[in-house]
């Protein structure tokens, strides 16, 4: 893997798009590391396990209020749906 590392770069000297992603003062100094990205798999190479390719998978796994997922969703839907699944009228 090829990589370029640039140390002690002033934030003000970075491209605007990069500066916008950093929540630090313009006179702060950072280290920039630029690496080759691994080739992305083609659709035929992707696995059926979405958890390995979707970065959003599992982002709420530590939410204690969602330990019982079915109960949580049932509570959310209770105000909009009847027990038989039909919508409640306005």
Steps between C-alpha positions, in 0.01 A plus 500: 500500500631842409452783746607863528519656848531877541552617857443836669276647228306812597125443471478830307720348228272201440243494217174667599303173486742345751495806730120489509513147642731600786367674808834652599652849468664603170838549671503145643738249345405151382653191342361401161524139386403412144473132407396299199146374547438130474311403188126489563340161429280473194132417565570133421779493760291653778384264770142465613611604850415871489658557843845463347447760226254752646668740747162596650422139599476471878534869588226468763607162642591652838170683551350362821155639415501282187599171663153366412482614138152363433363669811669828411354502148157393628505799738598737215219372278233492771393859442455444122374143466232281658595158637374333183743709289248741354575874517325712760299782354641852553 
